[in-house]
């Protein structure tokens, strides 16, 4: 018999062996370069004592939490706005099932990756995640650590944030 489970993309709090992990991993999207605003998932930064982001050019910046909404699993961070590049915003309301998308993130803390796929469903709900559920489902390969990363259309515009995976237990 097969079963499924829902997993948020985050590094487990306690790795095998039982020792507490001092840090987590996730992804984020710079949405306003001039103001240093970064969008990610609430569950990526939840309970963090300190938040640091590492950019593709390997700069590490201390981030400040501007605000978070656990119900929609969104968090907004601010970093020093120096030589940043923002991702253009798209319109997820214009998506259709079958549209091509690209998922960007930091799976397993390995570094930036890009995978492609199609929109499999729109308005997906009933997954048992807290709060508001209106997900874009894609078959682009997304793994733990991709949380907070960008889901973009083929014009490179942000249309969603990678949040969770449903897979076999």
Residue pairs with C-beta under 8 A, 6 or more apart in sequence:
2 168
3 168
3 169
4 166
4 167
4 168
4 169
5 166
5 167
5 168
5 169
6 127
6 128
6 129
6 164
6 165
6 166
7 144
7 164
7 165
7 166
7 167
8 41
8 43
8 129
8 147
8 163
8 164
9 26
9 41
9 44
9 105
9 142
9 143
9 144
9 145
9 146
9 147
9 148
9 162
9 163
9 164
9 165
10 24
10 25
10 26
10 43
10 44
10 144
10 145
10 147
11 21
11 23
11 24
11 25
11 109
11 144
11 145
12 21
13 20
13 21
13 24
14 20
14 21
15 21
24 44
24 48
25 106
25 108
25 109
25 145
26 40
26 41
26 44
26 45
26 106
26 145
26 146
26 147
26 148
26 149
27 40
27 44
27 104
27 105
27 106
27 145
27 146
27 147
27 148
27 149
27 150
27 162
28 38
28 39
28 40
28 44
28 53
28 77
28 148
28 149
29 38
29 39
29 40
29 87
29 104
29 148
29 149
29 150
29 158
29 161
30 36
30 37
30 38
30 84
30 85
30 86
30 87
31 37
31 38
31 39
31 86
31 87
31 89
31 158
32 86
33 81
33 84
33 85
33 86
34 81
35 78
35 81
36 78
36 79
36 80
36 81
36 82
36 84
37 66
37 76
37 77
37 78
38 53
38 63
38 76
38 77
38 78
38 79
39 74
39 75
39 76
39 77
39 148
39 161
40 74
40 75
40 77
40 147
40 148
40 161
41 73
41 74
41 75
41 147
41 148
41 161
41 162
41 163
42 68
42 69
42 70
42 72
42 73
42 74
42 75
43 73
43 147
44 75
44 147
44 148
45 51
45 65
45 68
45 75
45 77
46 68
46 70
48 65
50 62
51 62
51 63
51 64
51 65
51 77
52 60
52 61
52 62
52 63
53 60
53 61
53 63
53 77
53 79
54 60
54 61
55 61
55 84
56 112
61 79
61 80
62 79
63 77
63 78
63 79
64 77
64 78
64 79
65 75
65 76
65 77
66 76
66 77
66 78
67 75
67 76
68 74
68 75
68 76
69 75
70 130
70 131
71 130
71 131
71 132
72 131
72 132
73 129
73 130
73 131
73 163
74 161
75 148
87 150
87 152
87 156
87 157
87 158
88 155
88 156
88 157
88 158
89 157
89 158
90 152
90 153
90 155
90 157
90 158
90 159
91 157
91 159
92 136
92 159
92 160
95 119
95 122
95 136
95 153
95 159
96 119
96 122
97 118
97 119
97 120
97 121
97 122
98 118
98 119
99 118
99 119
99 153
100 116
100 117
100 118
100 153
100 154
101 116
101 117
101 118
101 119
101 136
101 138
101 140
101 151
101 152
101 153
101 154
101 159
101 160
102 114
102 115
102 116
102 117
102 140
102 150
102 151
102 152
102 153
102 154
103 114
103 115
103 116
103 117
103 138
103 140
103 141
103 142
103 146
103 149
103 150
103 151
103 152
103 162
104 112
104 113
104 114
104 149
104 150
104 151
104 152
105 112
105 113
105 142
105 143
105 145
105 146
105 147
105 148
105 149
105 150
105 162
106 112
106 113
106 145
106 146
106 149
107 113
107 142
107 143
107 144
107 145
107 146
108 143
108 144
108 145
109 145
110 145
115 140
115 141
115 142
116 140
117 138
117 139
117 140
117 141
118 138
118 139
118 140
119 136
119 137
119 138
120 137
120 138
120 139
121 136
121 137
122 136
122 137
123 134
123 135
124 133
124 134
124 135
124 136
124 137
125 133
125 134
125 135
126 133
127 133
127 135
127 164
127 166
129 163
129 164
135 163
135 164
136 151
136 159
136 160
138 151
140 151
142 149
142 162
142 165
143 165
144 165
146 162
147 162
147 163
147 164
148 161
148 162
149 161
149 162
150 158
150 160
150 161
150 162
151 158
151 159
151 160
151 161
151 162
152 158
152 159
153 159
